[in-house]
Amino acid sequence: MFDSLMQTPHIGEILSLASAVVWAVSVILFRIAGDTIHPLVMNLFKNVLALVLLGGTVLFIGGAPDLPPRIFALFVLSGILGIALSDWLFFTALVRLGAELTAIVDCAYSPFVIGLSFLFLGERMNRLQIAGVGLILGAVILITRKKTDERLSRRALLSGVGIGIVSMLLTAGGIVLVKPFLGGISVVWATLIRMTGGAAAGLVLWALHPRRRELLRPLRAGANYKLLIPASVLSAYFSVLIWMAGMKYTLASVASALNQLNTIFVFLLAAVVLKEKITPLKAAAVALAFAGAILVSIRF
């Protein structure tokens, strides 16, 4: 699906940016759905639906990969860490903290990927790219500057932030784990294997939950699917495929920096969908982030 685009200039950067847009849309939908649906159930539904869609996709494209058992296991482990555990924790933080505070925590993703890529993949960035990463992270922090809601206790704040940070570390670790092997496997098959691990682990987590039957109760209301289905398809199918392709065709550190722009898009979409006011501060942050995106895409 993506290999034919390999010769397109900066295709990895373009796909990484597109992934940020699609993920931002899904975050808005999940934030609304999280008012009635438990984070564990949202993640489980998302992963199972994506697994079905990905299974249908590989039946259409064919070309099953011949992976050594060790590499296959790494992709499964990547899905357990980066999909089952990370997304569950992300949704938990999203429900506890709200979209704006979670966006601040989400800033940890790019530094985690860059740090892990430096340690384990030997990736290096030039000075302009480093400056671009700094601008993006600075814009994200700038745009999310807001007084903490006084109704949120310090204990809830600290636990939510801690959960969110662990989520970002697992997401970064999951993708860096398989980054060296993405060149030898199609994006769709890589995503399917990871999603299989994520869905299987998600089922185990749900089965072990003491209130597992009660957690499924909101799914009986048909109205919840109006948000849950599109959010799941966008996040776990389209966004993940594009995200994986972006990781495949550019440096993990560059892709993660562009992925980080999802925070900017979340705020823009919140203004349109949730009617939140765009302030001069937010407008300045958007300009700063896109300047950073241009710099981080420059490679020599």
N, C-alpha and C positions, 0 to 999 in steps of 0.2 A: 504493500500500500504506500510506503514511504520511500523505498529504495530507489524508485524511478526519479525521485526529486533530489537525489544525492548531489547532482552537478549544479543545482541552484545555489548561487552565492549566499552564504550565511544562512543556509536552510536550518541548521541547528538552532541558531539564535531566533529565527522567525518562529519556529515551532515552539520553542521555550516561551516566547512572548505570548503566542496564541494559547498555550496551555494555561498561562496565568489568567487570561481573560475568561476562558471557559470555567476554570476553577472558581473564579470570583462570583460568577453567576450562580453556581451551585451552592456556594457558601451562603449567599443571601437566602436561597430557598431552604437550605438545611437549618438556618437560624430560625426561620419561621416555623418549620416543622418540629424543631426541638422543643417548642412550647408544649407539645402533647406526646411526643414519641421519645422514648429512652435512647440515649446515645448508642448503647450496645445494639439495639434493634435497628436503628438507622444504619449503622455500619454493616450489620449482617444482611439486611435487605439490599443495600447498595452492592455489596460484594456478590451475593447470589445472583442478582439480576445481571450484573456485569459479566459474571461467569457464563451465563446463558447466552448473552449477546456475543461474547468472545468465542464461545464454542461454535456458534453459528457462523461467525466470520471465518474461522480456520477451516470449517467444512467447505466454505466457498473458495478460499484461496489455496488450500492444501499446503503441501511442502513441509511436512512434519520434520523438525530438526533432529539430527542424530547427535544428541548431547551425551557426553560421558556422565555416569551416575553422579560423580562429585559436583559437576557444574550444574546439573539438574537440581541437586539438593540445595545448592547455593541460591538458585532462583526461587525455590520453594521457601527457603529460610528468609530470603529477601521479602517475599510476600507476607510471611508471618509477622516480621518486624515492621515493615513499612506500610502494610495495609490493615491487617487484623488488629495489631496492637496500637500502632501509631494513629490510625484514623479514629479508632474507638476513643483514645485519649484526647484527640483533637476535638471531637464532638463533645466530649465531657467538659473540656475547657470552654468551648464555645457556649454551652448551655450555662455554665457557672459564671463566666466572666462577661458574656455578651460579645458582640462582634468587634467593637473597638479595642477592648483590652486584649482580646485574643489576637488581634492583629499585631499588637505590640510584641506579644510572645512569639508570634509567627516570624518575627525578624530573626530569630535564632537559627532558622533553617539554612539560610545562605552561608553564614559564618561556619556552621557545623559542616556543611558540604565542602566548603573551601578548606577548612582545617583537616578534615579526613582525607580529602583528595591530595593535600600536601603531604600528609603522613604516609598514606598507603598507595597512592597512585603516582606520586612524583610529579604532579602537575605544577606548573609555574604560571604566573600571570605577569604581564608587563605593567609598567607604572600607570599607563593610561587606564588599563583595565582595573587595577587596584583602586584608582581614583574613582572610576565609574561605580564600583561596588560600594565605596564610601558614600557617594552621592545617593545611591539607591537606598542604602540603609538609613542615611541621614534624612531622606525624604519620608521614609516610612515612619521613623520616630517623630518627625515634625508633624506629620498629618494626624498622628494618633495622640497628640498631646491634649489631654483633657483631664479635668479633675475626676478622681475616682468617685464613683457613686457611693454616697455615705451609707446607703442601705446594704452595701456589701461589706461584711465583717472582714477584719484583717485575716482571720483564719481562713475564710473562704477565698479571699484574694490570694493568699500565699499558696494554698493548696491548688487553686486553679492555675496560677502561674507555673507552679512546679510541674503539674500534669502536662501543661502545654509545652514546656521546655523539653520534658522527656519525650513527648510526641515528636517534636522537631528533630531531636537527636536520633530517634528510631527511623524517621523518614529518611534523614540524611544517610544514616548507616546502611539502611536497606538498599539504597540506590548505588552508593559507593561500592558496596559488596559485590554487585554484579556488573558494574561499569566496564571492567576489563574484558568481559565476555559478550557485550552487546554487539560487537562488530561481527560476530559469527552466527548470529541468530536473527530472524526477522522480528520486528518490533511487536507484531501481533502475537506471535508464539511466546515471546519473552513475557509479554503482559499476561497472556493466558496462564502460563506456569506460575507466575507470581500471584495472580488472582486466585488460582486453585489453592495455593498455600494459605492465602489470606482468608478465603471463604471457609476452608476446612477448619482453620484455627478459630474463626469467628463462631462457627457452629459449636465447637467445643466450649468456648467461653460462655456462650448462651446456655448450653446444656448444664454447665456447672453452676449457673446462677440460681440461688435459692428461690427467686421469684420469676422464673423463666416463663411460666404461663401467663402471669399477670403482665409481664413486659410486652407480650404480643397483643394485648387487648386493644390498644389504639389502632391496630391494623384492621380491626373489624369495621372501622368507620371509613366508608369509601371516600369521604372528603379528604382524608389524609394523603391518599395516593396522588391527588392533584399536584402536591408539592414533592412527595417522596419519589415518584417515578421519574419526572424530569430531572430532579436534582441528582438522582442516582445514575441516570444515563449520561448526564453531562460530566459528572465528576469521575465515576469509576470506569466509564467506557471511553468517551471522547477525550476528556482531559488527560487520563492516564496514558492512552495511546500516544497522544501528541507529546506529552511530557517525556515518555520513554524515548520517543524518536528524537526529541531535542537533546536528551542526554547522550544518545548514540552518535549524533552528528556534530557535537561540539564538546568542548571541555566541560566536565562536570561543574567546575567552579563558575564558568561563564553561564551555563544553563541555569544554575541555582540562583545566580544574581538576577537574571531575567525573570525566573519564576517568582522571585520575591515581589515583583511588581503587582502580583495579585492583590496585595493590600491596597494599592492605589485604586485598582479597579473596583474593589469592594466598596470603597468610599464613594466613588463616582456612581456606581449602581445604586448604592443606598440613597443617594440624593435623588435619583430618578424614580426608583421603585418605592422607597420608603419615605420619600419627600423630605429628606434631610437637607438642611441648608448648606450650600457650598460657600465657605468663607474665604477671604483673601489668603489666609494661612494654608488652607487646603489647596487652593489654586497654585500657590507658590510651590507646594510640595510636589504636585503633579508635574510641573515644569522641571523641577530639580530631578525627579525620578527619570523622566524621559531623557534628560541630558546624560544621566548616568547610564541609561540603557544604550545610548549611542556609543559612549566611551567603552563600555564593557564588551561591545561587539567588535571592537577593533583588534585584529590580530596581526602579528608580524611574523 
